[in-house]
Each structure stands twice: as C-alpha cells, then as structure tokens.
Amino acid sequence: MTRAPVVLVEFNELCPEMLARFMDADALPNFRRFFESSQVYTTAAGEKPPNLEPWIQWITVHTGLRLEGHGVFHLGDAGQMSGDWIWDHVSRAGGSNWICGSMNAAYGPEFRGLFLPDPWTARVAPNDARLQPYYAFVQEQVQEHTRAKAPVRIGAAAAFARSMAASGLSASTVAFGLQQLLQERIANVRWRRPALMDRMQLDLFCHYYRRLKPDFATFFSNSTAHYQHVYWRFMDPAPFTIKPTDRETRELGGAILWGYTEMDRMLGRIVALAPEGATIVFATGLSQQPCPVYEAGGGKTFYRAIDLAKLLQFAGIDPQSCSVEPVMSEEFFLRFARAELAAQARERLVALSVAGNSAFKARLEGDAVFAGCTLFTALPRDARLQGSAGSAPFFELMYGVDILKSGMHHPDGALWIREPAGRHQQYAEPVALERVAPTILGLLGLTVPEELPEPLPGAVAAASRPRPRVAAAVG
C-alpha cells in the first residue's frame, strides 16, 4: 500500500436534498463541516425498479460493476459475485481491511482483516470468532424487527453482552440504551431502537479500527433508511391521500430528522477516529422519495409468516426438507437438497391465494426458491388463505406490519470525499455510481483494472493519482 488509509462511511439511502435542508437548518453540524471540506458529488444509480435496490447498488459501490456486470439481484447472494471487491485489491496489495456491516458483501480466502456481514445475510459468516456472538444476536433481532416483540434467547443475549463488553461498548451507548428502555414505558419511542444497534455497532467498529489500523474500512448503517421508508408521511403529509392523525404527527413527525441527527453524531465520531492523513468517503448508494403509489388501495403494507414452518406445512411443503433464510421485509429463501424438491415447493407456494388473488411469488433458482408474500394492501381480519389442502385464517399464519410504507427508492445518492487537504468543490453533473470503486482504488494508490470506469479526477489530487491503468490479471 502506497497511500494513506481510506474510510468509507455508508449511511444507506440518505437523501442529498434532505441533507442540504437539515444542514441549512443547523441541525447537522458534523455533516456541514464535512461538506465544506469535501469534493461533493451526486451519484446516479443508472437503474430502475425492480433493479433499484440497495443490495444491488452497494455491490456496484464495492466493485465498480453495474448489475449486468456483477449479476447479483438478491440480498444474501453476494457470495455468487465473481468479480473483485475493493477489499480484494487491498488484500492482494498486502493491505488490511475492516468491513463492518456492508450490505450484501462477501469475502474470499485471500481476504486480510476483519469482516462483519450485514445482518440480513445467512450464507456469509464473520471471518473471526470474536465477531460471531455480536453478529448472531443482531441478525436475529433485525430479521424479526417487524414483530411487536422480537424473540430474545437468553444464551445468545448473554454471549452478545460479553462480546460487546470486550469489544468497546461505551458508557454513552449503555446510557442511551437504558434511557431508551425507560422511555418506551412512558412514550411511543420504540421506533428509536435501530439507533441503539447503530451505536453498538459503531462502538464495535471503533474498537477494532484502533486495534487493526486498516488501510481500508467501511461502516454501514441502515436505520435512517428504515425511518424514511415508514415515517415519510408523518414528516410531510402533502404527497399522500392517507393523512396521519395529529397524534401520529406529534409522535412520529420528527423521526426522520432524529435519524439524520444520529447519523451526524456517528459521522463526527468516525472523523475523530480516523488517523491524520486519512481520506474519508461518505456515500449513500441511492436515496428515497415519497411513495404515494399505493394510496388508492389503502397504502402499502406487507405480511410475514408468524412461523414459517407452519406456513410451509399448510402449503404442503415439509419444513424438514429445506433450510429457511429470512431476508428483508416479506421475502425469504428456501434451500433444498435437490432441485426437484425446490420446483415442487415453488408450485405449492404460488398456488396460495387470498380472495382469488395470488398470495405469494416464488422464483426457482436451482435447488433454492426465493419467495415472498405479494399482498401489500390492508386485508380484512376474516381473510382466508387458500391452498391445495383447503383454507385457513390468513392471520393465523401471517402478520402485517403496523405502519404503512411511505418512502421508496430514488436513483440519486450522495458522495462526499474528504481528502487530508480538505479541498471543497461541488460538482453539478451527476456521476455514475460505478465510478466510486475505481476512485477509492485511486485514493489508495492501487492499480485500477482496465475493465472498470475511470476514477473521478476531481477526487484525486495531482500528486495522488492512481498509477496508469493496466489490464486485469486473468485466472
């Protein structure tokens, strides 16, 4: 490695316009200072739904490849990506990495450093046993966050607590957690819980960053993306026909701003942590916008199985014949030992219906089925799920989230690059998202493979430009 380290701060789906609005209101002092000392770009994802998803775009950020190049469409399938991640280049150059929660990411046998997968991934494990208790506990809580009360296994919670105590758990995070639990008893503030997970993960990140002193590090947060998806109508009711009540506006109207201020606090801490001379890159991957398209049908909600084993039994699928991997929202993977079992399961899932409407999508992928409930509007309490074996009360097998979705994805994202010199320049023209990875390689002083697009020239000082591009090695 020939250059100073790079830290990539990944705050999923923050909106450039909202950042500007909140900075102008003096609500984000750390973002304001960072903005004023950075090269500021707007990224363009270059995709439309259904290809506009963070688990697709973050692979683009980490590889420099668009969807047609990396070929990964589902969350949890990063291990199938055949290209090179940024951390592959760093590892081959003899450098070290600390990848902390990056979405839909994977690593290979050459990886050097620490790797903590995102909590929605079932087929990529932490590469260090010290991270496993933290990962297992957070994964269970995140995948079940839509339940009124997510399960807590005492043994897993104890292992998690011991792991955090040995991995930098801060007094401020403990105080925040105790205050959160107390406030939940007297006010509607349970929605703030994702920020507690963020704070604990940042403690973990800082602890190992100081120990490892990596050449390249990432830190990922999804909490404010979640707030935008579910609380946009309470912040700005104008685009929606289903209006919040006065009480909902009072309780939830400030949720998104609160999330941004939490991101601001985390950004300030990461800037203080990074060594002198480091380059800090802030990226959002994509952003969000109001989602009024489901208003005529009562707003968008989604449904998940109360117990996937019982749902599978109702559909005529032996739950012992497959492994189940919850993904995000209503979706899940079923993985079988044989392709014919997967094909049979797919047929039985797509046969399920409610009031004559198909209730599940299911796509066959070799010996696996990627599935999810396709009902997104409010159902009556007496709705029944129909299958080949008869019918059953829908809400004995499924449950719905308790709030309507009101934010959806937008292809624009923020990209701010703060080099040690602190030069500020704002670029009006959007830049392709796939230019982030080669730019980071350039900032690290690494060779940019010929198949990747050009780095952003404004982000690399004249004395720090990457070496001449050469063809990538074959084999």
C-alpha positions as MATLAB code, in Angstrom:
seq = 'MTRAPVVLVEFNELCPEMLARFMDADALPNFRRFFESSQVYTTAAGEKPPNLEPWIQWITVHTGLRLEGHGVFHLGDAGQMSGDWIWDHVSRAGGSNWICGSMNAAYGPEFRGLFLPDPWTARVAPNDARLQPYYAFVQEQVQEHTRAKAPVRIGAAAAFARSMAASGLSASTVAFGLQQLLQERIANVRWRRPALMDRMQLDLFCHYYRRLKPDFATFFSNSTAHYQHVYWRFMDPAPFTIKPTDRETRELGGAILWGYTEMDRMLGRIVALAPEGATIVFATGLSQQPCPVYEAGGGKTFYRAIDLAKLLQFAGIDPQSCSVEPVMSEEFFLRFARAELAAQARERLVALSVAGNSAFKARLEGDAVFAGCTLFTALPRDARLQGSAGSAPFFELMYGVDILKSGMHHPDGALWIREPAGRHQQYAEPVALERVAPTILGLLGLTVPEELPEPLPGAVAAASRPRPRVAAAVG';
ca = [
       0.000    0.000    0.000;
       1.389    3.371   -1.018;
      -1.205    5.830    0.232;
      -2.859    6.878    3.457;
      -5.917    4.866    4.622;
      -9.475    5.309    3.358;
     -12.627    5.041    5.475;
     -15.906    4.547    3.583;
     -18.909    5.742    5.619;
     -22.037    4.050    4.254;
     -25.237    5.690    5.508;
     -27.792    3.859    3.390;
     -30.245    5.944    1.326;
     -29.770    9.347    2.938;
     -31.160   11.957    0.551;
     -28.960   14.759   -0.861;
     -31.864   17.223   -0.713;
     -32.700   16.333    2.875;
     -29.059   16.641    3.930;
     -29.000   20.131    2.413;
     -32.260   21.100    4.122;
     -31.176   19.898    7.556;
     -27.702   21.427    7.225;
     -29.290   24.765    6.311;
     -31.376   24.451    9.486;
     -28.149   23.984   11.516;
     -29.315   20.513   12.597;
     -26.277   18.642   11.220;
     -23.066   20.404   12.308;
     -20.742   17.461   11.561;
     -22.201   16.975    8.099;
     -21.835   20.718    7.483;
     -18.128   20.709    8.396;
     -17.554   17.561    6.351;
     -19.407   19.011    3.351;
     -17.375   22.215    3.458;
     -14.078   20.295    3.283;
     -15.089   17.703    0.669;
     -15.407   17.094   -3.038;
     -19.188   16.820   -3.340;
     -20.907   14.697   -5.981;
     -24.363   13.336   -6.673;
     -24.276    9.724   -7.840;
     -26.684    8.184  -10.339;
     -27.533    4.511   -9.868;
     -28.466    4.075  -13.525;
     -31.186    1.532  -12.681;
     -34.979    1.477  -12.427;
     -37.254   -0.770  -10.353;
     -37.064   -3.701   -9.834;
     -33.302   -3.217  -10.175;
     -33.209   -0.171   -7.899;
     -32.435   -1.841   -4.580;
     -29.657   -1.152   -2.065;
     -28.438   -4.770   -2.088;
     -27.778   -4.294   -5.832;
     -26.359   -0.757   -5.717;
     -23.969   -1.375   -2.803;
     -22.313   -4.153   -4.780;
     -21.818   -1.571   -7.528;
     -20.183    0.763   -4.994;
     -17.884   -2.008   -3.753;
     -16.895   -3.427   -7.155;
     -17.317   -0.766   -9.837;
     -19.682   -3.126  -11.700;
     -23.297   -2.464  -12.672;
     -25.924   -5.167  -12.196;
     -25.217   -6.678  -15.614;
     -21.574   -6.989  -14.592;
     -21.862   -8.353  -11.056;
     -25.070  -10.329  -11.647;
     -26.345  -10.271   -8.036;
     -30.051   -9.488   -7.796;
     -30.978  -10.807   -4.329;
     -29.945   -9.774   -0.860;
     -27.832  -12.604    0.547;
     -26.372  -13.736   -2.784;
     -23.128  -11.729   -2.646;
     -21.097  -14.936   -2.438;
     -22.071  -15.636   -6.042;
     -20.354  -12.474   -7.282;
     -17.370  -13.466   -9.441;
     -15.683  -10.056   -9.708;
     -13.324   -8.309   -7.310;
     -14.359   -6.258   -4.298;
     -12.341   -3.215   -3.236;
     -11.033   -5.267   -0.320;
      -9.776   -7.946   -2.711;
      -7.486   -5.376   -4.309;
      -6.356   -4.137   -0.897;
      -5.645   -7.673    0.319;
      -3.620   -8.602   -2.767;
      -1.545   -5.466   -2.295;
      -0.677   -6.599    1.253;
      -3.046   -4.178    2.967;
      -5.653   -4.826    5.650;
      -9.403   -4.236    5.793;
     -12.157   -3.796    8.372;
     -15.518   -4.332    6.656;
     -18.207   -3.555    9.207;
     -21.733   -4.483    8.149;
     -21.589   -3.505    4.461;
     -24.747   -4.644    2.695;
     -24.699   -7.775    0.528;
     -20.946   -8.220    0.658;
     -18.679  -11.269    0.791;
     -15.009  -12.171    1.053;
     -12.681  -14.862   -0.271;
      -9.731  -16.880    1.055;
      -7.251  -14.081    0.261;
      -9.068  -11.570    2.454;
      -6.885   -9.796    5.028;
      -8.504   -8.162    8.047;
     -11.898   -8.379    9.764;
     -15.246   -8.927    8.061;
     -18.657   -8.483    9.712;
     -21.519   -9.326    7.289;
     -24.784   -7.429    7.184;
     -27.494   -8.913    9.448;
     -29.768   -9.952    6.550;
     -27.202  -12.369    5.126;
     -27.432  -16.056    6.030;
     -24.651  -17.507    3.862;
     -21.712  -15.249    4.763;
     -20.293  -15.593    8.273;
     -17.907  -13.311   10.173;
     -14.321  -14.295    9.466;
     -13.323  -14.013   13.123;
     -14.899  -15.898   16.038;
     -14.800  -12.744   18.173;
     -17.488  -11.211   15.961;
     -19.847  -14.199   15.934;
     -21.805  -13.562   19.209;
     -22.479   -9.978   18.174;
     -23.470  -10.991   14.647;
     -25.782  -13.834   15.680;
     -27.721  -11.702   18.173;
     -28.093   -8.672   15.900;
     -29.079  -10.843   12.935;
     -31.935  -12.422   14.901;
     -33.196   -9.088   16.187;
     -33.017   -7.316   12.809;
     -34.699  -10.117   10.868;
     -37.576  -10.164   13.381;
     -37.845   -6.400   13.947;
     -41.338   -6.236   12.429;
     -42.800   -8.327   15.252;
     -44.309   -6.497   18.193;
     -41.835   -8.389   20.364;
     -38.789   -9.938   18.748;
     -37.584  -13.164   20.392;
     -34.646  -12.898   22.777;
     -32.790  -16.096   23.614;
     -31.073  -15.772   26.986;
     -27.919  -17.624   25.957;
     -27.480  -15.573   22.797;
     -28.144  -12.343   24.682;
     -25.561  -13.246   27.342;
     -22.943  -14.107   24.714;
     -23.741  -10.844   22.937;
     -23.329   -8.848   26.178;
     -19.976  -10.488   26.930;
     -18.810   -9.845   23.385;
     -19.762   -6.169   23.499;
     -18.177   -5.688   26.927;
     -14.900   -6.929   25.430;
     -15.328   -5.012   22.171;
     -15.544   -1.371   23.126;
     -19.080   -0.919   24.455;
     -19.135    2.722   25.545;
     -20.708    4.279   28.610;
     -22.694    6.619   26.369;
     -24.225    3.675   24.483;
     -25.162    1.961   27.756;
     -26.754    5.194   28.995;
     -28.648    5.617   25.720;
     -29.918    2.039   25.920;
     -31.143    2.400   29.500;
     -32.812    5.697   28.676;
     -34.457    4.137   25.618;
     -35.908    1.236   27.600;
     -37.187    3.623   30.269;
     -38.782    5.984   27.742;
     -40.501    3.091   25.969;
     -42.519    2.505   29.131;
     -43.975    6.008   29.048;
     -43.986    7.107   25.386;
     -44.225    5.821   21.795;
     -40.477    5.742   21.116;
     -39.834    2.067   20.345;
     -39.103    3.203   16.785;
     -35.756    4.567   18.026;
     -34.367    1.096   18.751;
     -32.470    0.748   15.441;
     -30.320    3.686   16.545;
     -29.265    1.695   19.617;
     -27.998   -1.078   17.326;
     -26.158    1.556   15.289;
     -24.464    2.906   18.389;
     -23.343   -0.546   19.470;
     -22.023   -1.340   16.000;
     -20.112    1.935   15.948;
     -18.558    1.045   19.317;
     -17.505   -2.263   17.781;
     -16.164   -0.536   14.672;
     -14.100    1.961   16.660;
     -12.696   -0.745   18.954;
     -11.346   -2.890   16.137;
     -10.346    0.069   13.975;
      -7.985    1.243   16.695;
      -6.543   -2.262   17.027;
      -6.230   -3.145   13.368;
      -5.405    0.296   11.906;
      -6.662   -0.902    8.497;
      -5.786    0.521    5.122;
      -9.431    0.329    4.066;
     -12.515    0.295    6.292;
     -16.267    0.509    5.825;
     -19.041    1.269    8.288;
     -22.666    0.654    7.257;
     -25.890    1.961    8.803;
     -29.456    1.298    7.653;
     -31.536    2.830   10.462;
     -32.375    6.140    8.812;
     -33.225    4.398    5.534;
     -35.772    2.435    7.583;
     -37.141    5.627    9.153;
     -37.618    7.173    5.709;
     -39.448    4.125    4.387;
     -42.020    4.119    7.188;
     -42.242    7.680    8.551;
     -42.110    9.940    5.487;
     -45.871   10.641    5.546;
     -45.610   11.879    9.149;
     -42.835   14.323    8.225;
     -44.519   15.518    5.016;
     -48.190   14.510    4.586;
     -48.684   16.597    1.414;
     -47.954   13.889   -1.211;
     -50.246   11.355    0.472;
     -54.022   10.951    0.478;
     -53.928    8.909    3.697;
     -53.104   11.597    6.237;
     -51.611   10.972    9.674;
     -53.548   11.917   12.767;
     -52.440   14.863   14.887;
     -51.124   12.430   17.478;
     -49.129   10.487   14.869;
     -47.641   13.729   13.572;
     -46.615   14.760   17.085;
     -45.082   11.379   17.893;
     -43.516   10.477   14.538;
     -43.223   13.676   12.502;
     -39.666   14.226   13.727;
     -38.464   10.624   13.323;
     -36.549   11.192   10.078;
     -34.818   14.340   11.317;
     -33.940   12.463   14.500;
     -32.393    9.721   12.370;
     -30.299   12.249   10.461;
     -29.033   13.760   13.705;
     -27.968   10.262   14.798;
     -26.062    9.904   11.517;
     -24.490   13.301   12.204;
     -23.296   12.130   15.610;
     -21.820    8.964   14.106;
     -20.096   10.867   11.314;
     -18.461   13.167   13.855;
     -17.186   10.198   15.807;
     -15.763    8.483   12.709;
     -13.995   11.686   11.623;
     -12.430   11.967   15.082;
     -11.380    8.298   14.944;
      -9.698    8.363   11.530;
      -5.933    8.953   11.622;
      -4.405   12.180   10.391;
      -3.894   11.914    6.667;
      -6.785    9.515    6.071;
      -9.333   10.105    3.332;
     -12.960    9.735    4.437;
     -15.589    8.934    1.815;
     -19.276    9.353    2.652;
     -21.701    7.552    0.329;
     -25.404    6.698    0.401;
     -25.671    4.304   -2.559;
     -29.068    5.722   -3.561;
     -31.766    7.746   -1.769;
     -35.527    7.914   -1.253;
     -38.611    9.879   -2.238;
     -42.285    9.880   -1.172;
     -44.211    6.716   -2.092;
     -47.853    7.667   -2.804;
     -48.458    4.980   -5.452;
     -50.365    2.615   -3.116;
     -52.610    5.234   -1.515;
     -55.706    4.332   -3.537;
     -55.560    0.793   -2.140;
     -55.215    1.917    1.466;
     -51.431    2.339    1.489;
     -48.618   -0.178    1.209;
     -48.066   -2.702    3.960;
     -46.528   -6.174    3.863;
     -47.048   -9.529    5.547;
     -44.667  -12.082    7.044;
     -45.165  -15.611    8.318;
     -45.723  -15.905   12.055;
     -43.979  -19.272   11.883;
     -42.501  -20.234    8.504;
     -42.626  -23.949    9.379;
     -46.408  -23.754    9.876;
     -46.853  -21.805    6.654;
     -44.838  -24.393    4.734;
     -46.857  -27.231    6.262;
     -50.086  -25.519    5.211;
     -48.730  -25.181    1.661;
     -47.840  -28.886    1.593;
     -44.080  -28.425    1.958;
     -42.176  -30.466    4.531;
     -40.276  -27.857    6.626;
     -37.667  -30.523    7.426;
     -36.806  -30.802    3.730;
     -35.256  -27.353    3.461;
     -33.377  -24.631    5.268;
     -35.132  -21.289    5.643;
     -33.354  -17.938    5.343;
     -35.416  -14.814    6.115;
     -34.199  -11.891    4.037;
     -35.858   -8.489    4.391;
     -39.498   -7.426    4.765;
     -41.731  -10.156    3.272;
     -39.062  -12.204    1.462;
     -37.241  -15.444    2.280;
     -35.153  -18.205    0.714;
     -35.928  -21.938    0.898;
     -32.910  -24.137    0.116;
     -33.346  -27.817   -0.681;
     -31.026  -30.771   -1.202;
     -32.441  -31.421   -4.689;
     -33.755  -29.205   -7.476;
     -36.914  -31.280   -7.898;
     -37.913  -30.591   -4.269;
     -37.392  -26.878   -4.878;
     -39.534  -26.996   -8.034;
     -42.330  -28.753   -6.152;
     -42.176  -26.190   -3.322;
     -42.358  -23.318   -5.783;
     -45.525  -24.724   -7.354;
     -47.173  -25.109   -3.960;
     -46.288  -21.591   -2.828;
     -47.587  -19.880   -5.965;
     -50.825  -21.859   -5.603;
     -51.670  -19.984   -2.382;
     -54.236  -17.215   -2.736;
     -56.487  -14.817   -0.839;
     -59.910  -13.948   -2.306;
     -58.773  -15.230   -5.686;
     -55.572  -13.167   -5.707;
     -52.166  -14.803   -5.737;
     -50.646  -14.505   -2.258;
     -47.018  -15.482   -2.912;
     -44.369  -15.017   -5.530;
     -41.792  -17.786   -5.807;
     -38.856  -18.000   -8.199;
     -36.928  -21.208   -8.758;
     -33.142  -20.851   -8.599;
     -31.637  -24.304   -8.978;
     -32.126  -26.087   -5.651;
     -33.479  -22.926   -3.993;
     -36.713  -20.922   -4.029;
     -36.790  -17.170   -3.485;
     -40.267  -16.290   -2.213;
     -42.359  -13.667   -0.508;
     -45.916  -12.566    0.103;
     -47.266  -10.418   -2.751;
     -50.127   -8.815   -0.814;
     -49.367   -5.178    0.020;
     -52.744   -3.693    0.927;
     -54.838   -3.990    4.059;
     -56.760   -7.263    4.375;
     -59.941   -7.831    6.392;
     -59.475   -9.653    9.688;
     -61.516  -12.590    8.388;
     -59.371  -13.075    5.259;
     -58.581  -16.696    4.456;
     -55.544  -18.206    2.802;
     -56.498  -20.786    0.178;
     -54.259  -23.708   -0.801;
     -54.420  -27.135   -2.377;
     -55.212  -28.647    1.029;
     -58.041  -26.246    1.859;
     -58.137  -22.882    3.613;
     -57.079  -21.328    6.902;
     -57.492  -17.934    8.569;
     -54.825  -15.711    6.991;
     -53.899  -14.022   10.259;
     -53.300  -17.341   12.000;
     -50.384  -17.893    9.633;
     -49.302  -14.356    8.731;
     -48.952  -10.996   10.415;
     -48.820   -7.498    8.978;
     -46.563   -4.632    9.929;
     -48.254   -1.967   11.979;
     -47.429    1.032    9.785;
     -47.809    1.911    6.099;
     -44.789    2.345    3.876;
     -44.378    5.906    2.662;
     -40.833    6.171    1.233;
     -39.473    4.478   -1.906;
     -36.111    4.366   -3.620;
     -34.654    7.119   -5.799;
     -31.584    6.595   -8.028;
     -29.661    9.672   -6.818;
     -27.186    9.352   -3.965;
     -24.668   11.474   -2.102;
     -20.905   11.044   -2.487;
     -18.640   13.323   -0.465;
     -14.868   12.755   -0.463;
     -12.801   14.485    2.200;
      -9.092   14.261    1.491;
      -6.485   15.421    4.036;
      -6.111   18.792    2.280;
      -9.798   19.474    2.873;
     -10.473   20.957   -0.585;
     -14.120   21.843   -1.224;
     -15.737   21.703   -4.618;
     -19.282   20.860   -5.581;
     -19.976   19.208   -8.939;
     -23.299   19.880  -10.630;
     -23.378   16.925  -13.032;
     -24.305   13.532  -11.549;
     -21.661   10.826  -11.767;
     -22.209    7.112  -12.380;
     -22.297    5.052   -9.186;
     -19.840    2.547  -10.658;
     -17.109    5.215  -10.557;
     -16.950    5.084   -6.749;
     -14.888    1.860   -6.544;
     -12.164    2.904   -9.020;
     -11.978    6.281   -7.283;
     -11.361    4.579   -3.942;
      -8.717    2.367   -5.543;
      -7.063    5.508   -6.850;
      -7.184    7.166   -3.442;
      -5.488    4.059   -2.016;
      -2.775    4.172   -4.689;
      -3.853    0.873   -6.221;
      -3.987   -0.087   -9.878;
      -7.408    0.416  -11.421;
      -8.280   -2.576  -13.627;
      -8.915   -1.792  -17.251;
     -12.486   -3.121  -17.152;
     -13.552   -0.549  -14.547;
     -14.577    3.019  -15.397;
     -12.275    5.969  -14.848;
     -11.885    7.309  -11.298;
     -13.364   10.714  -10.573;
     -10.461   13.070  -11.401;
     -11.581   15.816   -9.057;
     -11.391   13.447   -6.084;
      -7.719   12.557   -6.507;
      -5.124   15.289   -6.032;
      -2.467   15.635   -8.743;
       0.190   14.040   -6.518;
      -2.109   11.178   -5.623;
      -3.466    9.967   -8.935;
      -3.585    6.207   -9.497;
      -0.887    4.500  -11.463;
      -1.531    4.017  -15.202;
      -4.385    1.597  -15.810;
      -3.435   -1.883  -16.931;
      -5.429   -4.907  -17.939;
      -6.653   -7.038  -15.041;
      -4.848  -10.324  -14.489;
      -6.528  -13.384  -15.985;
      -7.032  -16.547  -13.925;
];
